[in-house]
């Protein structure tokens, strides 16, 4: 699933939503990706501690910004993240008819 909005618009939506800095960084990494993102890869990519990524993902899941898109096919201990329902709703509002 690819993102339907450019990263700059995704960032604008997240700022409007009032997300904390780490939540914002994790959300941009997931929402701007062309395919589901492995949660375990986010900490090193974003230079964050794994615990910070885990807390951010929990909040983003609860708010509907991201969803669990399954498990890593190479290692089923790791979950894959993709844009959630809230991103889809925002995309529909921001995309011209």
N, C-alpha and C positions, 0 to 999 in steps of 0.2 A: 504494500500500500504506500503510495507516495503522498507527500504533503501537497495539498492543493493551494497553499498560500506561500508566497515568498517569505524567507526568514525575517525580513524587516517587518512584515505585517504580523507574523507570529509574535515577534518581540513586542510590538505595539499592543497586541491583545493581552499578553501576559503582564505588561506594565499596568494596563487598565484594570486587570484582575487583582492587582496588588500582591503578586507573588513575592516571596522572600528571594534573596539573591541566589542561593543554591537551588531552590525550586525552579527559578527562572532559567538558570543555566542547564539543569537537567531537562526541563521541558523543551527548550530550544533544541537540544541535542536529539531528543526523541521526535518532536514534531517536525523538525526540518529534515529528517532522514528519509531516504527513498525506500527503505525497507525496515522491517522491525529491527530494533537495537537490543543487543544483549546487555542486560542490566550490569553484569559484572565488568563490562568494558567501559562503562561510563566514568568510574572513579579515576582510572589512570588517564583517560582521554581529557577529562575536565580538571585534572589535578585536584581532586577532592578526596577526602577520606571515604572509605566504603560506607561507614555509618552515616555520613552526611547524605550520600546518594540514597541509601535505604530509606532514611527519614523523608527525603524529598519525594521519592517515588511513592511512598505510602500516602503522603498528602496529595500528590497529583492524581493517584488512583482514586482516592476518596472524593476529590472534586471533579473527576471525570475528564481531566486533561489527557491522561494516558490510560491505556488498558493493557492487560496481559494478553499477548498475542500467541501464547503457547510456550513451549520450552525449546531450548537450543537443541537442534537435531543431533549435534555432535556430543552434547553433554546435558542430559535431562535434569541436572541439578540447577541449571541456570534458566531463568525466565527471559522471554523476549518481550519487549515493550513496543507499542505502536500508538499512534494518535487515538485518543478516546472520543467519546460522544460530544464532549464540550468543544473539542477542536472542530469536529464535523459541523456542529451548530454555528460556530463562529465563522467557519469557511463559507457556509451558505449565506450568512448575513453579509459577508464582505465581498463575495463574488458577484459581479454584475450579472443580471439575467441574460 
